[in-house]
Amino acid sequence: MSRVPLSVLDLSPFGTGQTPADGLRASIDLARTAERLGYRRYWVAEHHFNPGVAGAAPHVLLAAVAAATRDIRIGTAATIIGNYSPAQVAEAAGVVAQLHPGRFDLGIGRSGSRSAAQTPPPATAQDRIVDGLLLPAARPFAGFDSERFVVQARLLGRSEADGERFADDVADILSFFDGTYAPPENLPIHVTPAEGADVTVWIHGSTAGPSARLAGERGLPFGANYHVAPGFVLDAIAEYRAAFRPGLIPEPYVVVSVDAVVAETDAAARRLAAGYGRWVHSIRAGQGAVPFPSPDEAAADPLTDEELAVVRDRLDTQFAGSPETVVQRLETLQRVTGADELLVTTVTHDAADRVRSYELLAEAWGTVADDRAPQTASAPDWTIRLVRTEEYERAGEVTAQAYLSSYGELSEQYVASLRDVAGRVRSGDVWVAATDAGEILGTVWVSRPNRPLADVARPGETDFRQLAVAPSARGRGIGEALTRHVIDLARERGSHRVVMNSGPEMVGAHALYAKLGFERLPEREGVKEVEPGRFIELLSFGYDLAPEPAPAPARHRSWTLETVAWDDPRASALREEMDAEVSPRYADRLAAAAAELGDEAGQTFVVRPDSIVATVLVVDETGDAVGHAALRDLAHDGTRDLEVKRVFVKPRARGIGASRALLAELERIAQDRGVNRLILQTGDRQHDAVALYERIGYRPIPIFEPYRAFTFSQCFEKELVPAS
């Protein structure tokens, strides 16, 4: 199973009774372990004046990490720009990058001013759960030591204007690396050794603010901090994606950070993480991270209710548990945020427990070990195909349960509509992701050519709805695969755009669409009545496949009908195209029938040319034959009728009258021959055809010979008035 890459964020922490040297040596050892286990990156954080964190000089530490490893990417997450001049940042990164080319990620974070440091982050109103992911309310920093923050800001050389200069500082750093820097004094300046260094610049942010916007506007990768400000992570990512313009990278790329501790059991992991609350509280109280308490120390000094209130959001979003528990929560985080990569930070009292945590996680997640060979996605154990009649109930239940698990309370009427696959297939195609054993893992409802499911779609567009993945199957790429399948269908039929609409709370799906390249269509959004008396706000998204064609001049569509020989090359070509489209829908049933009925099965659907009384083509204004149908002289239960056979219209001509014109011509021919009725047979997976037949006056009748042995057949009749 293919998952997004995992990376390591290291703070160089150390526990009670240990020294900063112990923490730094543990970082070097952890970097080697991360490379051996197949983690993609090893990033270090920048923290100053913390009694229990040794990572105060990240660029110096990275030089040692780079020398101790071979090819794992290294970097900062993040270099706090207000603590240095832009030139110093570029020079420090350039030194390491020149010695270890192709490996350096420079993550940049925006620093606050002195006055901002005196005001802790505001508390938000309440916890939210979005598609299974907790977004906790931010807690006020009770006991916040603002005076200490002001002193620290002075010692680091920060000024009131640091935050306002952030965009300019980033621009300077980028120009130092690419050699385009031009100072106001118009003097030639070359920042050696930054110039020409192979460095990837990232921007990190915790909220939907200047950092996220700047990363998007500059076309840079973005680091979103779920482990620092979990309640704001979706807002930050949405801001980044909305602002993104191709720059140093062609499309958005997001890494999301998270705190995690993994042990053999949930209980063991919780014990290792027991000191986390005291450790976070020390940060939020302003004293800086203390040496991490041992499990026994944490048990002897529990947090008070007042202290717990300060750190509850961080405790609730730390993923502490067995490998299975943590993997499940990481999959949820990735699905909801649409992260391209996850950045895991682990803090324990003993360095050995921290290494073991990363080992257990790598094994459970499936990272690439030792040789650093690129990870290749294994073949999925499921395929995407049209839903089968006997699967309607199961497919509907998967859709309903997926929506209920993700979006909470839904009206009974809406849940009933999710379960009604039999109703949906009459107006569109329902595709499923299913295993060979028949287990349905996901569903999606797709419009048919020129027949939109909702008014969000316009001519030439393909729309889809009710994309759903079974809760037990999430994290396996099924939602993305189904969406890509819709895009492929639209491309095959010549659509210029794929569109869909969705409620604003479905942020997990929105993250997936943004990752695949969908863009918001605000002009199509608004409040709509989805049920009698129930109005909701709908968002709209579009994926462009080709430029939108110029509107054709308004005119009546006319078709030419030609009666030709059965073996006319154009007729034969259309029948071959029909077989290629339709036969796969029934391959499983025909194979089973062949085994049970023998030669009789192979002869049932054979059409003898001498039984055909007319073959009709529908031709468009360019002279292209876009549709085919035939009339067969059929002996039916002791009577003689004309049977409609091999009705097929090319996808681009569907929904614009070609099928109706074709069938009307067959009826005219039958009337001229004095026939009182037409009969036809079709399969139960030909939903579009059945809907058309019923609209133009055909009604179901019992299955007649020779189709009686095939339970998936359906038969219809239409009474005619013979021509006078």
C-alpha positions in Angstrom: 0.0 0.0 0.0 1.4 3.4 -1.0 1.3 6.2 1.5 2.7 9.7 1.5 6.3 10.0 2.7 7.2 10.5 6.4 9.9 12.9 7.6 11.5 13.8 10.9 11.4 17.1 12.8 13.9 17.1 15.6 14.2 19.7 18.4 17.3 18.1 20.1 15.5 17.7 23.4 17.0 16.1 26.4 15.4 14.7 29.6 15.9 15.4 33.3 19.3 14.3 34.5 20.8 14.8 31.0 22.9 17.5 29.3 22.6 19.5 26.1 25.5 17.4 24.8 23.4 14.3 25.3 20.6 15.9 23.3 22.9 16.9 20.4 24.5 13.5 20.3 21.0 11.9 20.3 20.1 14.1 17.3 23.1 12.8 15.3 22.2 9.2 16.1 18.5 9.8 15.3 19.5 11.3 11.9 21.4 8.1 11.0 18.4 6.0 12.1 16.0 8.1 10.1 18.1 7.6 7.0 18.4 3.9 7.6 14.6 3.6 8.0 13.7 5.5 4.9 12.4 8.8 6.2 12.5 11.4 3.5 13.9 14.4 5.4 15.5 15.2 8.7 14.8 18.7 9.7 15.8 20.5 12.9 13.9 23.3 14.7 15.2 26.6 16.1 14.4 27.2 19.7 16.2 29.7 22.0 16.4 30.0 25.8 14.8 26.6 26.4 16.3 24.8 29.4 15.6 21.4 27.9 16.2 21.9 24.2 19.7 22.0 22.7 18.7 23.0 19.1 19.4 26.7 19.3 21.8 26.9 16.3 20.2 24.8 13.5 22.6 25.6 10.7 25.6 24.5 12.9 23.8 21.3 13.9 22.9 20.5 10.3 26.6 20.6 9.3 27.2 17.8 11.8 24.1 15.9 10.7 25.1 16.2 7.0 28.5 14.8 7.8 27.1 11.8 9.7 24.6 10.8 7.0 24.7 10.0 3.3 21.8 11.2 1.3 18.7 11.9 3.4 17.5 15.5 2.8 18.3 17.9 5.7 17.0 21.3 6.6 15.5 23.7 9.0 11.9 23.9 10.2 12.2 26.7 10.6 14.9 29.3 10.5 13.3 32.2 12.3 14.1 35.1 10.0 14.0 37.9 12.6 17.0 36.4 14.4 19.3 37.0 11.5 19.8 39.2 8.5 18.7 37.5 5.2 22.3 37.4 4.0 23.4 35.5 7.2 20.6 33.0 6.6 21.7 32.5 2.9 25.4 32.2 3.8 24.8 29.6 6.6 22.6 27.5 4.3 25.0 27.9 1.4 28.0 26.6 3.4 26.2 23.3 4.2 24.6 23.0 0.8 27.9 23.5 -1.1 29.5 20.7 1.0 26.4 18.4 0.6 24.7 19.4 -2.7 21.2 18.3 -3.5 20.1 17.7 0.1 19.4 21.1 1.8 15.9 22.4 2.6 15.9 25.9 4.0 12.6 26.4 6.0 11.9 30.0 6.9 9.5 31.1 9.6 8.1 34.6 10.3 9.1 36.1 13.7 6.9 38.3 15.7 7.8 41.7 17.0 8.3 42.6 20.7 4.8 43.9 21.1 3.4 40.8 19.5 5.4 38.6 21.9 3.6 40.3 24.8 0.2 39.1 23.5 -0.3 35.3 23.5 -2.4 33.7 20.7 -6.2 34.2 21.1 -8.4 31.4 22.2 -10.9 30.1 19.6 -14.5 29.3 20.4 -14.8 25.6 20.5 -13.4 22.2 19.4 -14.3 21.0 15.9 -14.1 17.5 14.3 -13.7 17.6 10.6 -13.9 14.3 8.7 -12.5 12.5 11.8 -9.7 15.1 12.6 -9.8 17.1 15.8 -9.3 20.8 15.4 -9.2 21.9 19.0 -10.0 25.4 20.3 -6.9 27.3 21.0 -6.2 27.8 24.8 -5.2 31.0 26.4 -1.7 31.0 27.8 -2.5 31.3 31.5 0.5 32.6 33.4 2.1 33.9 30.2 5.5 35.5 31.0 5.4 38.4 28.6 8.4 40.2 30.2 10.6 37.2 29.5 9.6 37.2 25.8 10.5 40.9 25.5 13.9 40.2 27.0 14.5 37.3 24.7 13.4 39.3 21.7 16.0 42.0 22.6 18.8 39.4 23.0 18.0 38.0 19.6 18.1 41.4 18.0 14.5 41.4 16.9 12.7 44.7 16.1 9.1 45.9 15.8 9.4 45.8 12.0 10.5 42.1 11.6 7.1 40.8 10.7 6.5 43.6 8.2 9.8 42.9 6.4 9.1 39.2 6.1 8.1 39.2 2.4 11.1 41.4 1.5 13.5 39.2 3.5 12.3 36.1 1.7 12.7 37.8 -1.7 16.3 38.8 -0.8 17.1 35.2 0.3 15.8 33.8 -3.0 17.8 36.4 -5.0 21.0 35.6 -3.0 20.7 31.9 -4.1 19.9 32.7 -7.8 22.4 35.5 -8.1 19.9 38.2 -9.0 20.2 40.4 -5.8 20.5 44.1 -6.6 20.9 46.4 -3.6 19.4 49.9 -3.6 23.0 51.3 -3.9 23.2 49.6 -7.3 26.5 47.9 -6.4 27.4 44.4 -7.5 26.9 42.1 -4.5 27.5 38.3 -4.5 26.6 36.4 -1.4 29.1 33.6 -1.4 28.7 30.6 -0.9 24.9 31.0 -1.2 24.9 31.9 -4.9 24.4 28.9 -7.0 23.8 26.6 -4.0 21.3 23.8 -4.5 18.8 24.8 -1.8 15.1 24.4 -1.7 13.4 27.2 0.2 10.2 26.4 2.2 8.0 28.7 4.2 6.4 27.5 7.5 3.3 28.9 9.1 0.7 28.1 11.8 -2.3 30.2 10.7 -4.0 31.6 7.6 -1.8 34.6 7.6 1.1 36.3 5.7 3.3 33.1 5.7 0.8 30.9 4.0 -0.1 33.6 1.5 3.5 34.4 0.7 4.4 30.7 0.2 1.5 30.5 -2.3 2.3 33.7 -4.1 6.0 32.8 -4.5 5.2 29.3 -5.6 7.2 27.7 -2.7 6.4 24.5 -0.7 4.6 25.1 2.6 4.9 23.6 6.0 1.7 23.7 8.1 2.1 23.2 11.8 -0.6 20.9 13.2 1.7 20.2 16.1 2.0 23.9 17.1 -1.4 25.3 16.4 -3.7 22.3 15.5 -6.9 24.3 15.4 -5.7 26.5 12.5 -4.0 23.9 10.2 -6.8 23.7 7.7 -7.2 27.4 7.4 -3.5 27.8 6.8 -3.4 25.2 4.1 -6.5 26.6 2.4 -4.9 30.1 2.4 -1.7 28.7 0.8 -3.6 26.8 -1.9 -5.8 29.7 -2.7 -2.8 32.0 -3.1 -0.6 29.6 -5.0 0.9 30.5 -8.3 3.5 28.4 -10.1 7.0 29.6 -9.1 9.9 27.5 -7.9 7.5 24.6 -7.9 4.7 24.0 -10.5 2.0 23.0 -8.1 1.2 23.3 -4.3 3.2 21.0 -2.0 2.3 20.8 1.7 4.0 19.0 4.6 2.0 18.8 7.8 3.7 18.4 11.2 2.4 16.3 14.1 3.5 15.2 17.5 3.6 11.4 17.8 5.0 8.7 20.2 4.8 5.1 19.2 5.4 2.0 21.4 4.4 -1.6 21.3 1.0 -0.9 23.0 -1.2 2.1 23.5 -0.6 2.0 27.3 3.2 1.9 26.8 3.1 4.9 24.5 0.9 6.9 26.8 3.4 6.2 29.6 6.4 7.4 27.5 4.4 10.5 26.6 3.2 11.2 30.2 5.7 14.2 30.6 4.4 15.9 27.5 1.8 18.0 29.3 4.3 19.4 31.8 6.8 20.0 28.9 4.2 22.0 26.8 3.0 23.9 29.8 6.5 25.1 30.5 6.7 26.5 26.9 3.3 28.2 27.1 4.0 29.7 30.5 7.0 31.5 29.0 9.8 29.7 30.9 10.8 27.7 27.8 10.8 23.9 27.4 12.1 22.2 30.5 14.1 18.9 30.4 11.5 16.3 29.5 10.2 14.6 32.7 10.5 10.8 33.1 7.3 8.8 33.3 7.8 8.4 37.0 8.4 12.2 37.4 5.3 13.0 35.4 3.2 10.6 37.5 4.5 12.3 40.7 3.7 15.8 39.4 0.4 15.8 37.5 -0.9 18.9 36.0 -3.7 20.8 37.9 -7.0 21.4 36.2 -5.9 25.0 35.5 -2.7 23.8 33.9 -4.5 21.2 31.9 -6.7 23.8 30.4 -3.7 25.6 29.0 -2.3 22.6 27.1 -5.4 20.5 26.4 -5.3 21.2 22.7 -1.8 19.9 22.4 -2.5 16.8 24.5 -5.5 15.9 22.5 -3.6 16.2 19.2 -0.5 14.2 20.2 -0.7 10.9 18.5 0.5 8.5 21.2 -0.2 4.8 20.8 0.6 1.5 19.2 1.8 1.5 15.6 -1.8 0.6 14.5 -3.3 3.5 16.5 -0.8 6.1 15.3 -1.0 5.0 11.7 -4.8 5.3 11.7 -4.6 8.8 13.1 -1.8 9.8 10.6 -4.0 8.5 7.8 -6.8 10.7 9.0 -4.5 13.8 9.3 -3.2 13.2 5.8 -6.7 12.6 4.3 -8.3 15.7 5.8 -5.4 18.1 5.1 -4.4 16.6 1.7 -0.8 16.7 2.9 1.8 15.6 0.4 4.1 14.6 3.2 3.9 14.2 7.0 6.5 15.6 9.4 6.7 13.7 12.7 8.3 15.1 15.8 8.7 12.8 18.9 9.9 13.8 22.3 10.6 11.3 25.1 12.7 11.3 28.2 15.1 8.6 27.0 16.7 8.9 23.5 16.4 5.1 23.0 12.6 5.3 23.3 12.5 8.1 20.7 14.6 6.0 18.3 12.3 3.0 18.9 9.2 5.1 18.3 10.5 6.1 14.8 11.5 2.5 14.1 8.0 1.2 14.9 6.3 3.9 12.9 8.5 3.3 9.8 7.7 -0.4 9.9 4.0 0.2 10.3 3.8 2.9 7.7 6.0 1.1 5.1 8.9 3.5 4.5 11.9 2.4 2.4 14.8 1.1 4.4 18.6 1.0 4.1 19.4 1.4 0.4 17.3 4.6 0.0 15.8 3.2 -3.2 12.8 5.3 -4.4 9.6 3.9 -3.1 7.3 2.5 -5.7 3.6 2.2 -5.2 2.4 -1.4 -5.0 -0.4 -2.5 -7.2 -3.7 -1.8 -5.5 -5.8 -4.8 -4.4 -8.9 -3.3 -5.9 -10.1 -2.1 -9.3 -12.5 0.6 -10.5 -15.6 -0.6 -12.4 -19.3 0.1 -12.9 -21.5 -1.0 -10.1 -23.4 -4.2 -10.7 -27.1 -4.7 -10.1 -26.6 -7.1 -7.2 -24.3 -4.5 -5.5 -26.7 -1.6 -5.4 -27.6 -2.1 -1.7 -24.0 -2.6 -0.6 -22.7 0.4 -2.6 -25.5 2.6 -1.2 -24.6 1.5 2.4 -20.9 2.3 1.8 -21.8 5.8 0.5 -24.2 6.5 3.4 -21.7 5.3 6.1 -18.9 7.3 4.6 -20.9 10.5 4.7 -22.2 9.7 8.2 -18.8 9.0 9.6 -17.3 12.2 8.1 -20.0 14.8 8.4 -22.1 13.8 11.5 -25.8 14.3 11.5 -27.6 14.2 8.1 -31.3 14.2 7.5 -33.1 10.9 6.9 -34.1 12.0 3.4 -30.5 12.7 2.5 -29.2 9.5 3.9 -31.9 7.6 2.0 -30.8 9.4 -1.2 -27.2 8.2 -0.6 -28.4 4.6 -0.3 -30.5 4.8 -3.4 -28.0 3.6 -6.0 -30.8 2.1 -8.1 -32.2 5.6 -8.5 -28.8 7.2 -9.2 -27.9 4.8 -12.0 -31.0 6.1 -13.9 -29.5 9.5 -14.3 -25.7 8.8 -14.2 -23.1 6.1 -13.9 -22.1 4.8 -10.5 -18.5 3.6 -10.3 -17.1 1.6 -7.5 -13.7 0.6 -6.2 -14.0 -3.0 -5.4 -11.8 -6.0 -4.4 -11.7 -9.2 -6.4 -13.8 -10.7 -3.6 -16.5 -8.1 -4.2 -15.9 -5.9 -1.2 -16.9 -2.3 -2.1 -14.4 0.2 -0.8 -15.6 3.5 -2.5 -18.1 4.9 -4.8 -18.6 7.9 -7.1 -21.6 9.1 -9.2 -20.6 10.5 -12.6 -22.8 12.3 -15.2 -23.3 10.8 -18.6 -22.3 12.7 -21.7 -24.3 15.9 -22.2 -26.6 15.0 -19.2 -25.4 16.8 -16.1 -26.3 15.6 -12.6 -26.6 19.1 -11.2 -26.9 22.7 -12.6 -23.3 23.4 -11.6 -22.3 21.8 -14.9 -22.5 23.6 -18.2 -22.4 22.2 -21.8 -19.2 20.4 -22.6 -18.5 19.7 -18.9 -18.6 16.4 -16.9 -19.8 16.6 -13.3 -19.7 14.1 -10.4 -21.1 13.8 -7.0 -21.1 11.7 -3.8 -17.5 10.6 -3.9 -17.3 8.3 -0.9 -14.7 5.9 0.7 -15.6 3.3 3.3 -14.3 4.4 6.7 -12.3 1.1 7.0 -10.6 1.7 3.6 -9.4 5.2 4.1 -5.7 6.0 3.6 -5.3 3.6 0.6 -5.6 6.2 -2.1 -9.1 5.2 -3.2 -10.7 8.7 -3.1 -7.9 10.0 -5.3 -8.1 7.1 -7.7 -11.8 7.5 -8.1 -11.4 11.2 -8.8 -8.7 10.6 -11.3 -11.0 8.0 -12.9 -13.6 10.8 -13.3 -11.0 13.0 -15.0 -10.0 10.2 -17.4 -13.7 9.6 -18.3 -14.2 13.3 -19.0 -11.1 13.4 -21.1 -12.2 10.4 -23.2 -15.6 11.9 -23.9 -14.0 15.3 -25.0 -15.2 17.4 -22.0 -13.2 20.5 -21.5 -13.8 20.6 -17.7 -14.7 18.4 -14.7 -16.9 20.2 -12.1 -18.5 19.3 -8.8 -20.1 21.1 -5.9 -19.8 20.4 -2.2 -20.7 21.6 1.2 -18.1 23.9 2.9 -17.6 21.4 5.8 -16.3 18.7 3.5 -12.7 20.0 3.8 -11.1 16.5 3.4 -12.5 16.2 -0.1 -11.6 19.8 -0.8 -8.0 19.2 0.1 -8.0 16.2 -2.3 -9.4 18.3 -5.1 -6.9 21.1 -4.5 -4.1 18.5 -4.5 -5.2 17.2 -7.9 -5.4 20.7 -9.4 -9.1 21.7 -9.1 -9.8 25.4 -8.6 -12.7 27.1 -7.0 -15.5 28.4 -9.3 -16.9 31.2 -7.1 -19.2 32.5 -9.8 -21.2 29.2 -9.5 -21.4 29.2 -5.7 -24.2 30.2 -3.4 -27.0 29.1 -1.1 -29.2 26.4 -2.7 -32.2 24.4 -1.7 -31.1 20.8 -1.5 -34.3 19.5 0.0 -37.7 21.2 0.4 -37.1 23.9 3.0 -33.4 23.0 3.6 -30.9 25.5 2.2 -27.1 25.1 2.4 -24.1 26.9 1.0 -22.4 25.0 -1.8 -18.9 25.5 -3.0 -18.0 24.7 -6.6 -14.7 23.3 -8.0 -13.4 22.8 -11.6 -10.6 20.9 -13.2 -9.8 22.2 -16.7 -8.9 19.7 -19.4 -8.9 22.0 -22.4 -9.8 25.6 -23.2 -13.5 26.2 -23.1 -14.8 26.1 -26.7 -16.5 29.2 -28.1 -20.2 28.9 -28.0 -21.7 27.5 -31.2 -24.2 29.7 -33.0 -27.8 28.9 -32.0 -29.5 26.7 -34.5 -31.7 23.6 -34.7 -29.7 20.4 -34.6 -30.5 18.2 -37.6 -29.5 14.6 -38.4 -29.4 12.6 -41.6 -30.7 9.1 -41.5 -29.3 6.5 -43.9 -30.4 2.9 -44.4 -27.4 0.8 -45.3 -26.4 -2.8 -45.6 -25.5 -4.7 -42.5 -21.9 -5.1 -43.5 -21.5 -1.4 -44.4 -18.0 -0.5 -43.1 -19.4 2.5 -41.1 -22.0 0.2 -39.5 -19.4 -2.4 -38.7 -17.1 0.2 -37.1 -19.9 1.5 -34.9 -20.7 -2.0 -33.7 -17.1 -2.6 -32.9 -17.0 0.6 -30.8 -20.2 -0.5 -29.0 -18.6 -3.8 -28.1 -15.5 -2.1 -26.8 -17.6 0.1 -24.5 -20.4 -2.2 -23.4 -18.9 -5.7 -23.3 -16.7 -5.1 -20.2 -19.8 -4.3 -18.2 -21.0 -7.9 -18.7 -17.8 -9.8 -18.9 -18.3 -11.5 -15.5 -21.8 -12.6 -16.2 -21.2 -13.7 -19.7 -18.2 -15.8 -18.5 -20.4 -17.4 -15.8 -23.2 -18.1 -18.4 -20.7 -19.6 -20.8 -19.6 -22.0 -18.2 -23.2 -23.0 -17.3 -24.9 -23.0 -20.6 -22.1 -24.0 -22.9 -22.5 -23.3 -26.7 -26.0 -22.1 -26.2 -24.6 -19.0 -24.4 -22.4 -18.1 -27.3 -25.3 -18.3 -29.8 -27.9 -16.3 -27.9 -26.8 -12.9 -28.9 -25.5 -13.7 -32.4 -27.3 -11.7 -35.1 -27.7 -13.5 -38.4 -27.4 -10.9 -41.2 -30.2 -12.5 -43.2 -32.6 -11.7 -40.3 -31.9 -8.0 -40.5 -34.6 -6.0 -42.4 -33.0 -2.6 -42.0 -29.8 -1.1 -40.7 -29.9 2.6 -40.0 -27.1 5.1 -39.4 -27.5 8.6 -38.0 -25.1 11.1 -39.6 -24.1 14.5 -38.3 -23.6 17.7 -40.3 -19.9 16.8 -40.9 -20.9 13.5 -42.6 -19.7 11.4 -39.7 -21.8 8.4 -38.8 -22.4 8.9 -35.0 -25.1 6.2 -34.4 -26.3 2.8 -35.4 -29.3 0.6 -34.9 -31.0 -2.3 -36.8 -34.4 -4.1 -37.1 -34.5 -7.8 -36.9 -37.3 -10.1 -38.1 -37.9 -12.2 -35.0 -40.1 -15.2 -34.2 -41.2 -14.6 -30.7 -43.3 -17.1 -28.7 -45.3 -18.1 -31.8 -45.7 -14.6 -33.2 -43.6 -12.4 -35.5 -42.3 -9.1 -34.4 -39.6 -6.7 -35.4 -36.8 -6.4 -32.8 -34.6 -3.3 -32.3 -31.0 -4.4 -32.2 -27.6 -2.9 -31.6 -28.6 0.6 -30.6 -25.4 2.7 -30.2 -24.6 6.4 -30.3 -21.0 7.8 -30.0 -20.5 9.6 -26.6 -20.1 13.0 -28.2 -23.6 12.7 -29.8 -25.4 11.6 -26.7 -27.9 13.8 -25.0 -28.5 16.0 -28.1 -31.2 14.1 -30.0 -29.2 11.6 -32.0 -30.6 8.5 -30.2 -34.2 9.8 -30.5 -33.8 10.5 -34.2 -32.4 7.0 -34.7 -35.2 5.2 -32.9 -37.8 7.4 -34.6 -36.5 6.3 -38.0 -36.7 2.6 -36.9 -40.3 3.2 -35.8 -41.1 4.8 -39.2 -39.7 1.8 -41.1 -41.6 -0.6 -38.9 -44.8 1.2 -39.4 -44.2 1.2 -43.2 -44.0 -2.6 -42.9 -47.3 -2.8 -41.1 -45.9 -3.8 -37.7 -48.0 -3.2 -34.7 -45.2 -3.1 -32.1 -41.5 -3.1 -31.7 -39.7 -5.1 -29.0 -36.2 -4.9 -27.8 -33.8 -6.4 -25.3 -31.0 -4.8 -23.3 -28.9 -5.5 -20.3 -29.6 -4.3 -16.8 -26.4 -2.3 -16.7 -27.5 -0.2 -19.7 -29.1 2.4 -17.4 -28.9 5.2 -19.9 -30.5 3.2 -22.6 -33.3 2.0 -20.4 -34.1 5.6 -19.3 -34.3 6.6 -22.9 -36.6 3.8 -23.9 -39.0 4.6 -21.1 -39.0 8.3 -22.0 -40.1 7.6 -25.6 -42.8 5.1 -24.7 -41.4 1.6 -24.3 -42.7 -0.4 -21.4 -41.1 -3.4 -19.6 -42.4 -6.9 -20.6 -41.3 -10.4 -19.4 -38.1 -11.7 -20.8 -38.7 -13.7 -24.0 -36.8 -16.3 -25.8 -33.9 -16.6 -26.6 -32.9 -14.3 -23.6 -34.8 -16.1 -20.9 -31.7 -17.9 -19.6 -29.9 -14.7 -19.0 -31.3 -13.1 -15.8 -29.5 -9.8 -16.5 -31.6 -9.2 -19.7 -34.5 -6.8 -19.8 -37.2 -6.7 -22.5 -39.4 -3.8 -23.6 -42.2 -3.2 -26.1 -43.8 -0.2 -27.8 -47.1 -0.3 -29.6 -47.1 1.3 -33.1 -49.8 2.6 -35.4 -49.2 1.1 -38.8 -48.9 3.5 -41.7 -52.1 3.9 -43.6 
